[in-house]
């Protein structure tokens, strides 16, 4: 009975992925960039010559030459969890989230990067996969590759912990702001904890390369339409290029990233 159920789950997952992404299963490559910015998919397509597919939910581009796909799953922890659940049935070798975060240290500057080793599970979705006492950790091999690529790039980056929240408009909640300060986390975002935990459950190696796009604890540091457009213009190409470089670097490990999940 279990084998039949496993087969049924696989069939439904793959059918859903095709429907949501507009892509055939065979088009998905072994190395997958995840994002919640559709213009990242556009830039990737322009750079690699890949074809964009648009399904009922996701925007995707596949580069057969680079053996990399990029998938925009929109926003929020439920969407992130669904992306991991579905992609687990195409057996990716590595996944890397290209996202943005709010930097929570005064010294941080817009355009610098954070490589989260772990995330505080404040989003709720990850509780579906494991009890809250289980930590949400980035895959070690992906973490190492990111650090090596960032060292070569000369771009300033930090390694630390994020707080993943399901509350989008939290900046004016004094109690929550104090909670972030007490936790001593380096950044805040919405999906890393979910991605790490769902990846651990589904045996999908996942890491995250986060661009510091705003400084929400500062009085004038909250992201606006104007500042968001400036970040988009100034940092999209670099962020996606770094993601591609990380995936190329990971290819030398072949199946090693999965070892951490066994």
Secondary structure, 3 states (H helix, E strand, C coil): CHHHHHHHHHHHHHHHHHHHHCCCHHHCCCEEEEECCHHHHHHHHHHHCCEEEECCCCEEEEECCCCEEEEECCCCHHHHHHHHHHHHHHCCCEEEEEEEEEECCCCCCCCCEEEEEEEEEECCHHHHCCCCCCCEECCHHHHHHHHHHHHHHCCCEEEEEEEEECCCCCCCCHHHHHHHHHHCCCEEECCHHHHHHHHHHHCCCEEEEEEEEECCCCCCCCCCHHHHHHHHHHHHHHHHHHHHHHHHHHHHHCCHHHHHHC
